[in-house]
Amino acid sequence: MAAEVKLAVRGAGKRYGEMDALKDCSLDVAPNSIVSIVGPSGCGKTTLLWSMSGLHGLTSGEVLLDGRRITGPHPDIGLVFQEANLLPWRNLMDNILFPFEVKHQKPDHGWIAHLLERVGLTGFEKNFPNELSGGMQQRASIVRALSLRPSVLLMDEPFGALDAFTREEMNQLVEEIWMETHTTIVFITHSIEEALFLSDKVVVLTPRPGRVLNTYEVPFERPRTMEIMAGKEVYDLTYRIKADIYGQSRMQARAAE
Ligand SMILES: Nc1ncnc2c1ncn2[C@@H]1O[C@H](COP(=O)(O)OP(=O)(O)OP(=O)(O)O)[C@@H](O)[C@H]1O
C-alpha cells in the first residue's frame, strides 16, 4: 500500500522570465511529519514553499493537499515567515485576532490562551510589537498561525533573523508544539543543525533549476536531546547534507569561471 501523503508536490515548475526557478520538482510530505528543505541560496526554497501555500501559482505541475489540488490560499495551511509581520498599531492579542476578523471567523479564546501560555507570552497580550523582543514577536506569529488550527504549517526560515541562543530555544518550542499538536510542518532553513533537530525528513534542493537532489530520513526519537544531537549519526548526516550543498556551490562556481 502506498504511504499516506498530506502534501504532495508533483512535477512542479516555476519560470521567472527565462529562468527556471523550479523544474520537475516533486516531493511528498507525510501527515504529522516535519520536513525541512535546505539548499544553496537561491535554489528555489521560498518559491517552492509559496507554491505549496497557494500564494503563487506554478508554471507547470501541481501541489495537492489531502489529494486535492491547491489553487490559492487555503484555510488548512498556516504560514510563518522570517519576519513576524505583526501590525505595529495593534497589540499582541489584536494581532492574533486580526486573521479571524478578516475571515469573519469566531476565535477560540481558550485555544489562543493555551498557545500563548505554551510559548511563554501570557501577560503580554496588551503589549505592542515594539515592546516585544524579536523572539517574542516570532512566538506571537507562530501563535497567530496556529490559532487558526491549520493542519499544515509552512515556515520560511522563521528563525533566520534571531540570535543563535534564541534560535535554539525556538527550535525546542517548535518541537514541543509539534509533540502536542502533530501539525504537519514544512520548514525552510539554511541551518543543517536546525533541520536535523526538527525534521523527520530533510530534502536537499539543487539550484537553477530547483529540484530535489536528495532526501534524508532522520530517524532519531523525540525529544531530541543534546546527546542525540552530538552523536555520530547526526554528524554523519550533517556531513552528507553539507557535501550535497557545497558540492553544488563548487560546481556552480566552476561553471561560472
Ligand atoms: N519574483 C521573482 N522574479 C524573478 N526572479 C525571482 C523572483 N523570486 C525569486 N526569483 C529568483 O528565483 C530563484 C529562486 O529564488 P528563491 O527565493 O525561491 O530561492 P531561495 O532558495 O529561497 O533563496 P534564499 O536561500 O537566498 O532565501 C532565485 O534565483 C531568485 O533570484
The ligand as an ORCA input file, in Angstrom:
! r2SCAN-3c Opt
* xyz 0 1
  N       9.584     37.408     -8.265
  C      10.717     36.973     -8.820
  N      11.088     37.423    -10.040
  C      12.213     36.981    -10.657
  N      13.068     36.086    -10.104
  C      12.757     35.613     -8.894
  C      11.576     36.031     -8.183
  N      11.537     35.389     -6.980
  C      12.634     34.600     -6.947
  N      13.374     34.736     -8.076
  C      14.605     34.011     -8.413
  O      14.298     32.605     -8.338
  C      15.378     31.895     -7.750
  C      14.875     31.172     -6.521
  O      14.527     32.146     -5.521
  P      14.028     31.724     -4.065
  O      13.852     32.971     -3.293
  O      12.884     30.798     -4.203
  O      15.307     30.918     -3.540
  P      15.712     30.532     -2.043
  O      16.334     29.199     -2.122
  O      14.541     30.700     -1.149
  O      16.801     31.650     -1.727
  P      17.458     32.081     -0.316
  O      18.049     30.832      0.260
  O      18.508     33.058     -0.700
  O      16.345     32.655      0.507
  C      16.468     32.917     -7.439
  O      17.405     32.890     -8.481
  C      15.714     34.234     -7.388
  O      16.553     35.297     -7.781
*
